[in-house]
Amino acid sequence: MSGSGTREERRAGVPGDGDGSGELPVGIDELLERVREGYERIEAREAYDAARRGEALLVDIRYAALRERDGRVPGALVVERNELEWRLDPRGSHRAPEATGHDLRVVVICNEGYASSLAAESLHRLGLRRATDLVGGFQAWRAAGLPVAS
């Protein structure tokens, strides 16, 4: 019987992570690399210009404490990470008014550009194929001398 034995016993003979896929688990650095291969990331100045032209929706997923400490990106939609998919799914019952369609260009902004990569990949899974993230996150935005509101 294939399900016999403890979980640990079943895992011992499988080269993967115990899910039966046979794939080895990856670390976060490799996961980020894989995720980022699936789309083109955007630099701060390009994101700013695209938002000013109305060609991109900036979405700040930083925690409130970071926004209070460092400031906000003017005009960005604030959606904390744990609500992102619900607020940006154009077909979702809890969507934000800005989530107008699957062709929307979304630029996800976190603090330093790591969590936003995983968030952008999650939006791709929802069909938002133009979703991307800001290289360097809010810290890069501020370092580029772009507007910051308190």
N, C-alpha and C positions, 0 to 999 in steps of 0.2 A: 504494500500500500504506500503510495507516494507521500501521504501526509503523516506518516508515522514518525515517532521520535519527537524530541523537544525541538524548539526553534533553533537552539544552539547546535544541536546535532545535525539538523538539516542544513544549516549554514556552513558547517565545517567542511562539507564536501562540495560546496558550490563556490566557484571563483568570484562570483558577484557579491552583491550586498544582501543576499538572502531573499530577494524578491523573485527569483527564478529567471531573471533576464540574462544572467551570465555576464553582465557588464560590471566592471569594477567601479566602485564609487569614486567620484571626483571631488577634489577640494574646491574651495570657493574661488581661488585664482583661476583654475582651469574652467570652472563653470562660467565665470565672467568672460573669459576669452571666447568660449563657445557662443555665449549669448550675443556678445558684441559682433561676432562674425555675421550675424543675421540681419544687421541693419547698419546704416551710416550714422554715426554720432555727430553732434553739432557743437560748434564752438560758441562761446558767449556772445560775441559781436554778431555772428550770423543769426543766432536765436533772437537777439534784441531787434535786429533789422526785420526779420520775418514777422515778429509779433507786431511791430510798428506798422507794417504794411497790411496787417490783417491776414497773413498767410499761415500763422501758427498760433496755437493756444499754449501758453506757458502754464505749467501745472507744478506748483510747489508742494512737495510731499514731506517737507521737513516738519519735525515736531514743533509744537507751539513754543516750547522753551527756546529752541534755536531761532525761530522767527523773532521772538521777543528780544533775545540777546543780540542778534546780528542785523535784524531788519528784514524787510520784505522786498520782493521783486514787484515793483508797481505794475498793476494790471494782471498779475498772475492769478489764476484760480488756485485757491488753497484747498487741498484735499490731502489729509494725512494718509499715509501709505495703506493703512488697514481698510480704507474705504475706496481706494482708487478704482478698482474694477467696477464696483457698484455705481460709482458716480460718472464714469466715462463710457460705460456700455450704452451705445445709442438706443438699444432695444430694452434696456433695463427699466424697471419700475422706479428705481431710486436715482435715475440719471440726473446730472446737473443740466441746466438749460443750455450750457455751452457744448454739450455732447450731441452735436447735430447730425453726425453720420460717421460711417466707417472710413470715409475718405479724409476725415479731419487730421491735420498735421498737429500732433501733440508733442511738446517738448517737456519731458519730465525733469524736474530739478530737485535734487536732494542736497545734502550739505557739501559733499566732495565728489560726487559722480560715481558712486558704487551702487548704492541701493536703487538709484534711478535706472541703472542698466537692467537690473532684474525686473523692475516695474515696467519698463518699456517692453521687455520681452513678454511679460504677462499681457500687456495690452495687445501685442501682436496676436496672441492666442485668441483674443476676443474679436479679431478681425480688423483692428486698427493698425493696418500695415504701414502707415506713415508715422507711427509713433517712434520717437527717438528720445535720447537723453542728452543732457548738457555735460560735456566733457569738463571735469573739475567741479561740477555742481555750483552751488551758490558762492562758494569761496572763489571760484574762477570768475564768476560774474562780477563780484565786488572788486577783485584784483584788476579786472579790465576797466575799472572806472565807470561801469554802467550804473544807472540810477538805482538807488536803494531808498526805500521809505522806512520810516520808523514806526 
